[in-house]
Amino acid sequence: MFAAYAARTDRDAPLNGLELGERPEPEVPPGWTVIDVRAASINHHDLWSLRGVGLGDEQLPMILGCDAAGVDADGNEVVVHGVVGQSGHGVDARETPTILTEKYQGTFAERVAVPQWNVLPKPSGITFEEAACLPTAWLTAYRMLFTRARARPGQSVLVQGAGGGVATAAIVLGAAAGVRVFATSRDEAKRARARVLGAEDAFETGARLPRRVDVVLETVGAATWSHSVKSLRPGGTLVVAGATTGPDPQNAELNRILFQQLNVLGSTMGTRDELADLLNFCATTGVRPLIDSVLPLTRARDGLAKMAAGELLGKLVLTPQQ
């Protein structure tokens, strides 16, 4: 079957390790099933994998991709939850949960094998391309907002780095839930788009906000960390789910965190139940992921290069089936 995979890893030039071509059909252990992939979305996780983060040479070659929507063996339209081993289903119960491509082959292929437990029904009103955007970026945003931050209608939330997949999802989900959303971006077009998506306002990265907020959602890392901490009201909550500009800010703002009694919470992906809730949320509210573009799997390199350049506004989707 045709796939996009990491044949090598390169810390400085990740796309040098990407290959497109034929790979073996998926192995199907007991309790697993094969999904015909109709759409898969690109995440920063795929670039990190090509850099060798969480992916050693002994695991290569590794098919990339941790999101997918497709059709199961019975013809049902389904969505794949990309965290394997979260409840021990289909693997040894002692196995540490991993995201697809960290241990098991991913979704940038015509077919992917996953534990049956990881398969959820796709709501009929959501397209394959839209559904493929949900299990990583949108699920991460959903968990950050509603599980970790416990954001409620009327509260104020700052989303750093408008334009990325998680940030875009947080803006749309927050606005749909009655949360007052503010956003930042270096790019005026992305700030304008954030307002269209539901942000009450959007500002230059690092700009002083009109008021301090209840919650900050942080996926940018070192470049925005100080601003995130300074933007919180006393007792506010900072939820961290990524660090695309690096994990080590020059100023950690520890005194401000201490004296303002701020809450700093980590958040990673989400549970199968949270994905089911997110699918229901989208189905009932009409909320849909913003898709930057849809490319055939044969153009995976173009898509990954676009993400690496920071040129996305929303999600980029690959379609393996021609």
Buried (B, 14 or more C-beta within 10 A) or exposed (E): BBBBBBBBBBEEEBEEBBBBEEBEEBEEEEEBBBBBBBBBBBBBBBBBBBBBEBBEEEBBBBBBBBBBBBBBEEEEBBBBBBBBBBBEBBBEEEEEBBBBBBBBBBBBBBBBBBBEBBBBEBBEEBBBBBBBBBBBBBBBBBBBBBBBBEBEEEBBBBBBBBBBBBBBBBBBBBBBBEBBBBBBBBBEEBBBBBBEBBBBEBBEBBEEBEEBBBBBBBBBBBBBBBBBBBBBBEEBBBBBBBBBBEEEBEEEBEEBBEEBEBBBBEBBBBBBEBBBBBBEBBBEEEBBBBBBBBBBBBBBBBBBBBBBEEEBBBBBBBBBBE
